Amino acid sequence: MKYLLLIATDPKYAPADQASGEKMMAEYLAFTQLIKDSGEYVGGEQLDGRDSATTVRIREGNTAITDGPFAETTEQIGGYYIVDVPHLDRALEIAALIPGARDGAVEVRPIVEM
């Protein structure tokens, strides 16, 4: 079964300097290689910052386009992974290994296959 692992982080925990940023990137690269090697990796990407987001809403037939994310929150979605694993417990184990889970949150959602 495929699961989306949606990574949300609080910008206040962003790396304070280049060395910290490089360390975090190395952790993500190592994690990504781990799930690639296990055959559980389907895909994933880092997302641009929330300042680049645009939200589209349709209300009573009218389209409203606004700058910014769909929800007002201090956390922002920074990236995602898609994994293919036998069950939810394994998806949760993998989510707990994502570096961003230490100071943010990883939402795990089953993907409905059509």
KOLFIDO-950017 format. One record per atom (N, C-alpha, C, O): residue in one letter; x, y, z. Coordinates in steps of 0.05 Angstrom, whole numbers, padded with zeros to 5 digits, always signed. Example, Ala and Ser with C-alpha at 12.3 -4.5 7.8 and 13.67 -1.06 7.14 Angstrom:
% KOLFIDO-950017
a+00264-00114+00156;a+00246-00090+00156;a+00264-00066+00156;a+00285-00066+00169;s+00257-00045+00142;s+00273-00021+00143;s+00258+00001+00157;s+00268+00023+00161;
//
This chain:
% KOLFIDO-950017
m+00017-00024+00000;m+00000+00000+00000;m+00018+00025+00000;m+00039+00025+00013;k+00009+00045-00014;k+00024+00070-00016;k+00014+00090+00005;k-00009+00092+00011;y+00034+00104+00017;y+00028+00124+00037;y+00043+00150+00030;y+00065+00149+00020;l+00030+00173+00036;l+00042+00199+00033;l+00053+00206+00061;l+00038+00205+00080;l+00078+00213+00063;l+00090+00223+00087;l+00095+00253+00084;l+00114+00261+00071;l+00077+00269+00095;l+00077+00298+00091;l+00092+00311+00114;l+00084+00309+00137;i+00114+00325+00107;i+00132+00336+00128;i+00125+00365+00133;i+00126+00382+00115;a+00118+00371+00158;a+00112+00398+00166;a+00132+00407+00187;a+00136+00392+00207;t+00144+00430+00184;t+00164+00439+00203;t+00158+00468+00211;t+00144+00483+00196;d+00167+00475+00234;d+00164+00503+00244;d+00190+00518+00236;d+00212+00509+00243;p+00187+00540+00222;p+00211+00555+00213;p+00230+00563+00235;p+00253+00568+00230;k+00220+00565+00260;k+00238+00572+00282;k+00259+00551+00287;k+00279+00556+00300;y+00255+00527+00276;y+00274+00505+00279;y+00292+00502+00254;y+00307+00483+00252;a+00290+00520+00236;a+00306+00519+00211;a+00336+00521+00219;a+00343+00534+00239;p+00353+00509+00203;p+00382+00511+00209;p+00390+00541+00211;p+00383+00557+00194;a+00406+00546+00231;a+00414+00574+00237;a+00438+00583+00219;a+00442+00607+00216;d+00453+00564+00208;d+00476+00571+00192;d+00480+00551+00170;d+00466+00530+00169;q+00499+00556+00153;q+00504+00539+00130;q+00512+00511+00139;q+00504+00491+00127;a+00529+00509+00159;a+00538+00483+00168;a+00515+00466+00179;a+00513+00442+00173;s+00497+00478+00193;s+00473+00464+00203;s+00455+00455+00180;s+00444+00433+00181;g+00452+00473+00160;g+00436+00466+00137;g+00448+00443+00122;g+00433+00425+00112;e+00474+00442+00119;e+00488+00420+00104;e+00485+00394+00120;e+00482+00373+00108;k+00486+00396+00146;k+00483+00372+00163;k+00455+00361+00160;k+00451+00336+00157;m+00435+00378+00160;m+00407+00369+00157;m+00403+00357+00129;m+00391+00336+00127;m+00414+00369+00109;m+00412+00359+00082;m+00425+00331+00080;m+00414+00313+00067;a+00447+00328+00092;a+00461+00302+00092;a+00443+00281+00106;a+00443+00258+00097;e+00430+00288+00127;e+00412+00270+00141;e+00388+00261+00123;e+00381+00238+00122;y+00377+00281+00108;y+00356+00274+00090;y+00365+00256+00067;y+00352+00238+00059;l+00389+00262+00056;l+00400+00246+00035;l+00404+00217+00044;l+00399+00198+00030;a+00415+00214+00069;a+00419+00187+00080;a+00393+00173+00084;a+00390+00149+00078;f+00373+00187+00094;f+00346+00175+00098;f+00335+00166+00071;f+00324+00144+00069;t+00336+00184+00052;t+00325+00177+00025;t+00339+00153+00014;t+00326+00135+00002;q+00365+00151+00017;q+00380+00128+00006;q+00371+00102+00021;q+00369+00081+00009;l+00366+00105+00047;l+00357+00082+00063;l+00331+00070+00052;l+00329+00046+00048;i+00312+00087+00046;i+00286+00076+00036;i+00288+00069+00007;i+00272+00052-00003;k+00306+00081-00008;k+00310+00072-00036;k+00322+00044-00035;k+00313+00026-00050;d+00342+00040-00018;d+00355+00014-00016;d+00336-00008-00007;d+00339-00031-00015;s+00317-00001+00009;s+00297-00021+00020;s+00276-00027-00001;s+00261-00046+00002;g+00275-00011-00023;g+00254-00015-00043;g+00227-00003-00036;g+00208-00008-00050;e+00226+00013-00015;e+00201+00024-00006;e+00196+00053-00017;e+00173+00063-00015;y+00216+00065-00028;y+00214+00092-00039;y+00199+00092-00065;y+00205+00077-00084;v+00178+00109-00067;v+00164+00113-00092;v+00172+00140-00104;v+00176+00143-00128;g+00173+00161-00086;g+00180+00187-00095;g+00181+00206-00072;g+00176+00199-00049;g+00188+00231-00078;g+00189+00251-00057;g+00205+00275-00067;g+00221+00273-00085;e+00198+00298-00055;e+00211+00323-00063;e+00211+00342-00040;e+00193+00341-00023;q+00230+00360-00040;q+00229+00384-00023;q+00212+00404-00036;q+00213+00407-00061;l+00196+00419-00021;l+00179+00440-00032;l+00191+00467-00026;l+00206+00471-00007;d+00185+00486-00044;d+00193+00514-00039;d+00178+00525-00015;d+00159+00513-00006;g+00187+00547-00005;g+00175+00559+00020;g+00146+00567+00016;g+00136+00571-00006;r+00134+00571+00039;r+00105+00578+00039;r+00100+00605+00026;r+00077+00610+00017;d+00120+00622+00024;d+00116+00648+00010;d+00111+00645-00020;d+00101+00663-00033;s+00118+00621-00030;s+00114+00617-00059;s+00087+00603-00064;s+00080+00598-00088;a+00072+00596-00043;a+00047+00582-00047;a+00025+00600-00057;a+00024+00624-00052;t+00007+00588-00072;t-00018+00601-00082;t-00040+00581-00077;t-00038+00557-00082;t-00062+00592-00066;t-00085+00575-00059;t-00109+00582-00077;t-00115+00606-00081;v-00123+00562-00087;v-00146+00565-00103;v-00170+00554-00088;v-00170+00532-00078;r-00192+00570-00087;r-00217+00562-00075;r-00240+00569-00093;r-00240+00591-00106;i-00259+00551-00095;i-00284+00557-00110;i-00306+00559-00090;i-00311+00540-00075;r-00320+00582-00089;r-00342+00586-00070;r-00365+00598-00086;r-00363+00619-00099;e-00388+00584-00085;e-00412+00593-00099;e-00406+00600-00129;e-00416+00619-00140;g-00389+00583-00141;g-00383+00586-00169;g-00362+00607-00175;g-00354+00610-00199;n-00351+00620-00155;n-00331+00640-00159;n-00304+00629-00151;n-00301+00616-00131;t-00284+00635-00168;t-00257+00627-00162;t-00242+00648-00147;t-00242+00672-00156;a-00230+00641-00125;a-00213+00659-00109;a-00185+00648-00108;a-00180+00626-00100;i-00166+00665-00117;i-00138+00657-00117;i-00124+00676-00097;i-00125+00700-00100;t-00110+00664-00078;t-00097+00680-00058;t-00068+00671-00055;t-00062+00647-00059;d-00050+00690-00049;d-00023+00683-00043;d-00021+00669-00016;d-00036+00676+00003;g-00004+00650-00014;g+00001+00638+00012;g-00012+00610+00014;g-00026+00601-00004;p-00006+00597+00036;p-00015+00569+00040;p-00045+00569+00046;p-00057+00589+00052;f-00057+00545+00046;f-00085+00542+00049;f-00093+00546+00078;f-00117+00552+00084;a-00075+00542+00097;a-00082+00545+00126;a-00062+00564+00139;a-00039+00564+00133;e-00072+00578+00158;e-00055+00596+00174;e-00044+00580+00198;e-00059+00572+00215;t-00018+00575+00197;t-00005+00560+00218;t+00024+00567+00219;t+00035+00577+00199;t+00037+00562+00242;t+00065+00568+00243;t+00081+00547+00229;t+00103+00553+00218;e+00071+00522+00228;e+00085+00501+00213;e+00080+00504+00183;e+00059+00515+00175;q+00099+00496+00167;q+00095+00497+00138;q+00103+00470+00126;q+00121+00456+00136;i+00090+00463+00105;i+00096+00438+00091;i+00122+00442+00076;i+00124+00460+00059;g+00142+00426+00082;g+00168+00429+00070;g+00175+00408+00050;g+00194+00412+00034;g+00160+00386+00049;g+00167+00365+00030;g+00150+00341+00036;g+00133+00341+00054;y+00155+00320+00021;y+00140+00295+00024;y+00155+00272+00012;y+00174+00275-00004;y+00147+00249+00022;y+00156+00223+00010;y+00131+00207+00004;y+00111+00210+00018;i+00133+00190-00016;i+00113+00170-00021;i+00128+00143-00018;i+00148+00138-00031;v+00117+00126-00001;v+00128+00100+00003;v+00108+00078-00004;v+00084+00083-00002;d+00118+00055-00011;d+00101+00032-00016;d+00109+00010+00003;d+00130-00002+00000;v+00092+00005+00023;v+00098-00013+00044;v+00075-00032+00049;v+00052-00026+00040;p+00079-00054+00063;p+00058-00073+00067;p+00035-00064+00086;p+00012-00073+00083;h+00041-00046+00104;h+00020-00038+00124;h+00027-00011+00137;h+00050-00001+00135;l+00007+00000+00150;l+00010+00026+00163;l+00033+00027+00184;l+00047+00046+00185;d+00036+00006+00199;d+00057+00005+00219;d+00084+00011+00207;d+00101+00025+00219;r+00090-00001+00184;r+00115+00004+00170;r+00117+00033+00161;r+00139+00045+00163;a+00096+00044+00151;a+00096+00072+00143;a+00102+00090+00167;a+00116+00110+00164;l+00091+00084+00190;l+00096+00100+00214;l+00125+00097+00223;l+00137+00116+00232;e+00136+00073+00220;e+00165+00069+00227;e+00182+00086+00209;e+00201+00099+00219;i+00176+00087+00184;i+00192+00103+00165;i+00189+00132+00171;i+00208+00147+00171;a+00164+00141+00177;a+00159+00169+00183;a+00175+00178+00207;a+00185+00201+00208;a+00178+00161+00226;a+00194+00168+00251;a+00223+00171+00245;a+00238+00184+00261;l+00233+00161+00222;l+00261+00164+00215;l+00267+00190+00200;l+00290+00197+00196;i+00246+00203+00190;i+00250+00228+00175;i+00262+00249+00194;i+00250+00254+00215;p+00284+00262+00186;p+00296+00282+00204;p+00276+00304+00213;p+00279+00312+00236;g+00258+00312+00197;g+00239+00333+00204;g+00220+00325+00226;g+00207+00343+00238;a+00217+00299+00232;a+00199+00291+00253;a+00210+00299+00281;a+00194+00300+00300;r+00236+00304+00283;r+00247+00311+00309;r+00237+00338+00319;r+00234+00341+00343;d+00232+00357+00301;d+00224+00383+00311;d+00199+00393+00296;d+00192+00417+00298;g+00187+00376+00281;g+00162+00383+00266;g+00143+00360+00269;g+00140+00347+00290;a+00129+00354+00247;a+00110+00332+00247;a+00110+00319+00219;a+00115+00333+00199;v+00104+00294+00218;v+00101+00280+00193;v+00073+00267+00193;v+00067+00249+00209;e+00057+00277+00175;e+00030+00266+00173;e+00031+00242+00153;e+00042+00245+00131;v+00020+00220+00161;v+00020+00195+00145;v-00008+00190+00136;v-00027+00187+00152;r-00011+00189+00109;r-00038+00185+00098;r-00037+00164+00076;r-00020+00165+00058;p-00056+00145+00077;p-00057+00126+00056;p-00065+00139+00029;p-00081+00158+00029;i-00054+00130+00007;i-00061+00140-00019;i-00082+00121-00030;i-00079+00097-00031;v-00104+00133-00039;v-00126+00118-00051;v-00119+00113-00080;v-00117+00131-00095;e-00115+00088-00086;e-00107+00081-00114;e-00133+00077-00130;e-00151+00063-00122;m-00132+00089-00154;m-00156+00088-00171;m-00150+00070-00195;m-00168+00066-00212;
//
